[in-house]
Amino acid sequence: MNAQLNQIAEAPEFIVVEGPIGVGKTTLANKLARSFGSDLLLEGADENPFLEKFYEDPKAAALPTQLFFLFQRAQQLKEMKQEDMFNPVRVADFLVEKDRLFAELTLGADELELYEQVYANLTIDTPQPDLVVYLQAPVEILLDRIQKRGLRHERFIESAYLQRLCDSYVRFFYQYDDAPLLIVNAADIDFANNEADYQLLYQQIKEVQSGRHYFNPTQVAL
């Protein structure tokens, strides 16, 4: 019990797991929350009533899709900030600044201007993470994982869109310096099903205190 309390005390207070669709960020966030005994914030894509229509017809549904996510994420962070901080560790599978990445990728100029105005007002004084874990994987691996999990709202995702999204993530995190950053090659590690793989990544996450770090693991045999 004392060892668990010491582990939590040494952990970053707010950990964010990020990466493109299908890379495993929600899976990792769930596992980290269990390991740290922490609260968990998930972006709740299934709750967005516009998402399936967006993948069918991006131009028609991009703005309501982005605004729904923006309102949802801003509200979650606001509630997190107002809650009792007795439990010092929080884990989330979204970075609110990332929301603009999707907006810039999907919105026209007039829609983007409106979105930016809403974003500026909603994200004032939102809490900043103490650690960001950015998961990367090639598009073909992401598509394979997306197809295997078979979510209804993801069945229209195309490789060209996913490639543009991955490129946008790379540009975003190339310049990101608002928090310590761990960049993980998630192509050859199965932290969802292989406990040894997960523990390898978990140890890396616990060791990051500042700066930018890279982790390029190979799968550990069971």
C-alpha positions in Angstrom: 0.0 0.0 0.0 2.8 2.4 0.9 4.6 1.6 -2.3 1.5 2.4 -4.3 1.1 5.7 -2.6 4.7 6.6 -3.2 4.3 5.6 -6.9 1.3 7.9 -7.2 3.0 10.8 -5.4 5.9 10.6 -7.8 3.7 10.5 -10.9 2.9 13.6 -13.0 -0.4 15.1 -11.8 -1.9 15.3 -15.3 -0.9 12.9 -18.0 -2.2 13.2 -21.6 -2.0 10.4 -24.2 -2.3 11.6 -27.8 -1.9 10.3 -31.3 -3.9 9.6 -34.5 -7.0 7.5 -34.8 -6.3 3.8 -34.2 -2.9 4.2 -32.5 -4.2 3.0 -29.1 -4.3 6.2 -27.0 -7.6 5.4 -25.3 -6.3 1.9 -24.5 -3.1 3.2 -23.0 -4.9 6.0 -21.1 -7.2 3.3 -19.5 -4.2 1.2 -18.5 -2.3 4.1 -17.1 -5.3 5.2 -15.0 -5.5 1.7 -13.5 -1.7 1.6 -12.9 -1.6 5.0 -11.2 -5.0 4.5 -9.5 -6.1 7.8 -11.1 -9.1 9.6 -12.5 -9.7 9.2 -16.3 -10.9 11.6 -18.9 -11.9 10.2 -22.3 -12.9 12.2 -25.3 -16.1 10.3 -25.9 -16.3 10.0 -29.7 -19.4 7.8 -29.5 -21.2 10.7 -27.9 -20.7 13.0 -30.9 -23.9 12.8 -33.0 -22.2 14.4 -36.0 -19.2 12.1 -36.3 -20.6 9.4 -38.5 -22.0 12.0 -40.9 -18.6 13.7 -40.9 -16.8 10.6 -42.2 -19.6 10.2 -44.8 -19.5 13.8 -46.0 -16.7 15.8 -44.3 -17.5 19.2 -45.8 -21.2 19.1 -44.7 -20.5 18.0 -41.1 -17.0 19.3 -40.2 -18.0 22.4 -38.3 -20.7 20.8 -36.0 -18.4 17.8 -35.4 -15.5 20.1 -34.3 -17.6 22.3 -32.2 -19.2 19.4 -30.4 -15.7 18.0 -29.5 -14.5 21.4 -28.5 -17.4 22.0 -26.1 -17.1 18.5 -24.7 -13.4 18.7 -24.1 -13.5 22.2 -22.6 -16.2 21.1 -20.2 -14.3 18.0 -19.1 -11.2 20.1 -18.4 -13.2 22.7 -16.5 -14.8 20.1 -14.3 -11.4 18.5 -13.7 -10.0 21.8 -12.5 -13.0 22.3 -10.2 -12.9 18.9 -8.6 -11.3 18.0 -5.3 -7.6 17.3 -6.0 -7.3 14.6 -3.3 -6.3 12.2 -6.0 -3.3 14.0 -7.6 -3.1 12.0 -10.8 -5.4 12.5 -13.8 -5.0 10.7 -17.2 -6.7 11.9 -20.4 -6.7 10.6 -24.0 -6.9 14.1 -25.5 -5.0 17.3 -25.6 -7.3 20.3 -26.0 -4.8 22.1 -28.2 -4.9 19.1 -30.6 -8.6 20.0 -31.4 -7.3 22.9 -33.6 -5.3 20.4 -35.6 -8.5 18.7 -36.7 -10.2 22.0 -37.3 -7.4 23.3 -39.6 -7.5 20.0 -41.5 -11.3 19.9 -42.1 -12.8 23.4 -42.0 -13.0 26.0 -44.7 -11.7 29.5 -44.1 -14.9 31.1 -42.8 -15.7 28.1 -40.6 -12.2 28.1 -39.2 -12.4 31.8 -38.3 -15.6 31.1 -36.4 -14.1 28.0 -34.7 -11.0 30.0 -33.7 -13.2 32.6 -31.9 -15.1 29.9 -30.0 -11.8 28.1 -29.2 -10.2 31.2 -27.8 -13.1 31.8 -25.4 -13.6 28.2 -24.3 -9.9 27.3 -23.6 -9.0 30.3 -21.4 -7.3 28.9 -18.2 -7.6 25.2 -19.1 -5.1 23.1 -17.1 -1.9 22.1 -18.8 -0.6 18.6 -18.7 2.6 17.6 -16.8 3.4 15.0 -19.4 2.2 14.2 -22.9 2.7 10.8 -24.4 2.5 11.0 -28.2 1.9 7.6 -29.9 2.9 7.1 -33.6 2.4 4.3 -36.1 2.3 4.0 -39.9 -1.0 4.6 -41.7 -1.3 1.0 -42.8 -1.1 -0.2 -39.2 -3.6 2.4 -38.1 -6.1 1.3 -40.8 -5.7 -2.4 -39.9 -6.4 -1.6 -36.2 -9.4 0.6 -37.2 -10.9 -2.1 -39.3 -10.3 -4.8 -36.7 -12.2 -2.9 -33.9 -15.1 -2.3 -36.4 -16.6 0.9 -34.9 -19.6 2.0 -36.9 -18.6 5.7 -37.1 -15.1 4.8 -38.4 -16.1 2.6 -41.3 -15.8 5.5 -43.8 -12.2 6.6 -42.8 -9.9 6.6 -45.8 -6.2 6.2 -45.9 -5.7 9.6 -47.6 -7.4 11.4 -44.7 -5.5 9.4 -42.1 -2.2 10.2 -43.8 -3.0 13.9 -43.7 -4.0 13.6 -40.1 -0.7 11.8 -39.2 1.3 14.5 -41.0 -0.6 17.2 -39.1 0.3 15.4 -35.8 4.0 15.3 -36.8 4.0 19.0 -37.5 2.1 19.8 -34.3 4.4 17.9 -32.0 7.5 19.0 -33.8 6.8 22.4 -32.4 5.2 21.4 -29.1 7.0 22.5 -26.0 4.2 23.3 -23.5 4.9 20.1 -21.4 7.4 17.3 -21.2 6.9 15.0 -24.2 7.5 11.3 -24.8 7.2 10.3 -28.4 6.6 6.6 -28.8 6.8 4.4 -31.9 3.7 2.2 -31.3 4.1 0.2 -34.5 5.8 -2.9 -32.9 4.6 -2.8 -29.3 1.3 -4.4 -28.1 0.6 -2.7 -24.9 -3.0 -3.6 -25.2 -2.5 -7.4 -25.0 1.1 -8.0 -23.9 1.7 -7.1 -20.2 5.5 -7.1 -20.7 5.2 -4.6 -23.5 2.9 -2.4 -21.4 5.3 -2.5 -18.4 8.2 -1.5 -20.7 6.3 1.6 -21.8 4.9 2.3 -18.3 8.5 2.4 -16.9 9.5 4.9 -19.6 6.5 7.1 -18.8 7.4 7.2 -15.1 10.9 8.3 -15.8 10.2 11.3 -17.9 10.5 14.5 -15.9 11.3 17.2 -18.4 12.2 17.8 -22.0 11.5 15.8 -25.2 12.2 12.0 -25.3 11.9 9.3 -27.9 11.0 5.6 -27.2 11.4 3.1 -30.1 10.6 -0.3 -28.5 10.4 -3.7 -30.1 7.7 -6.2 -29.0 8.6 -8.2 -25.9 7.8 -11.9 -26.2 5.3 -13.4 -23.8 
